Amino acid sequence: MNKNILLFSILVLAVFLPGCNNKKRPDGFPQLYPCEITVLQEGTPLSGATVMLLSEGGSVPWTVGGGTNDSGVARIFTHGEFAGAPLGQFQVWVSSLLQ
């Protein structure tokens, strides 16, 4: 009987937990669009780099950026937790420590 209760509890959590992760966006938060950037250094993917998108003219007040994986690809997030980037013109800054 305890196995059935445990299984039921796990199923209930599996159904309800995904809804708990929907974080409320701050007021005035822009619409976001999927964004990935590939960073190469001398033709080789640069892993472990930080990528920041700085809006030109300060039109986007939110932080926009991500980190590169082993393939040099950075998935971009806005405000550190929402996938994607707002529309706009950005300067792209890449920072990496020498290994």
Buried (B, 14 or more C-beta within 10 A) or exposed (E): EEEEEEEEEEEEEEEEEEEEEEEEBEEEEBEBEEBEBEBEEEEEBBBEBBBBBBBEEEEBEBEBBBBBEEEBBBBBBBBEEBEBBBEEEBEBEBEBEEE
